[in-house]
Amino acid sequence: MKRSQKAQIRLYLEQVLKKMINNSIIFYGQFFNFMDIFILKLTLSILDITSKLGGNFVARYIEIALKKMGKKIFFSKMFNDVCLCKKISFPSRFETKFCKALTLCREYVLEEKPGEKKLFSDPKFSDKIAKLLFGIAHAFLKRINRFMTKEDHLPKFVQMSQSKLLLYLYNNLNVCRKKSLPSVWKMLQELKFPSDLFKLFEQVFRESRKNVKDLQDNLLKEYVKEAINPIVETIEKNLYAGKFDFRDCSKPLTVRNYVKQIIMGLLNVHSELFLLNKTLIQSVFNHAIKVVYAKILSLLVDVPNFCINAAVQTYIDVFCLKETFKLYTSDESKEVVVKILKLVPTNSFESHKRLMTRLISDFEKGMQPYLAVFHTEPPLTDGVQIEKIRLPLGPSIRCPSYELKISIKKLNLN
């Protein structure tokens, strides 16, 4: 056959494929057929050429299908899910898409018919497919990361604070890690891929699982920052409210308002956690109380001296905080409290003992409904320890640079 004839056949096939893709005829799990080519009554040599080209088309189709899965995986119906607070919408969609991708590879590529090109015999093609599978998980994590870093914003009609959104996303990743990923792993084993290909897909799975855990840790850090930092930032302002002067102040009449504001602020955080994820209450509050005490210590260290009334007032305030959050006071927090109390002169406490006892008792009676929340044993924790999450805290957090250590070293998935 002449070279010009081969070029015409190639051009024809390319036009057919392009037309089918543009008309959205190719979808997940649906291959085109070559009936339009066969009815041309071509010779065997030309059919052989078309068969090879057909193999290339199949390979290209697999790439296009997996790319589409990665690009469109969680962009549609995103805001509706957030409005309805569907805790498992993201993970279920992730699981469905990933399983479809694995089925596509198994059904239409591994089960080659006689005479068809064995695509996975080419290591480069196998690596490319592994990258695209990894891209599905990447698209999922990237979407969540964009909401975490506020690169994407919820529409105005969605009434949800940033802290609640972070908890919502955390819950989705939790379900993904504990339910969706094990289901994907089970399916990967059931499909019985050849050993070389299974090892490659296993690596994709393990890397995806690790990145899910890393992003989940990031979300928790961001939630703590979003929920706790506003409370901590107001302590200094409220500590000196009314031009309070530690060197010369009036006799204590009650526990100061900054203590009550800390309690009310943390009460809002507690109710949010209790509603959306009870298992985080212990770990979040252990961290929050430590941060609150550290802030108070940093402020009191700068006080040059305490008058008698200021010393009594400070002791009452710190004592009431310590009693309120005693169930959430870690060993580190206790050490900070000891440092705070060492700053306060105690030589006049004996003469003011009755006053201090009365003020503390009045505080406990007046705040009893609120204190009952913090004096109730917290729900069982899921073992999360915020202090052990070694990730930066601040707006510079970004999704990890996803890399898969296969023959292609770096993934260009952004």
Buried (B, 14 or more C-beta within 10 A) or exposed (E): EEEEBBEEBBEBBBEBBEEBBEEEEBEEEEBBEBEEBEEEEBEEEBBEBBBEBBBBBBBBBBBBBBBBBBEEBBEEEBEEBBBEEBBBBBBBBBBBBBBBBBBBBBEBBBEBEEEBBEBBEEEEBBBBBBBBBBBBBBBBBBBBBBBBBEEEEBEEEEEEEBBBBBBBBBBBBBBBBEBBBEBBBEBBEEBEBEEEBBEBBBBBBEBBBEBBEBBBBBBBBBBBBBBBEEBBEBBBEBBEEEEBEBEEBEEBEEBBEBBBBBBEBBBEBBEBBBEBBBBBBBBBBBBBBBBBBBBBBEBBEEBEEBBBBBBBBBBBBBBBBBBBBEBBBBEBBBEBBEBBBEBBBEEEBEEBEEBBEEBBEEBBEEBEEBBEBBEEEBBEBEEBEBEEBEBEBEEEBEBBEBEBEBEBEEBEBE
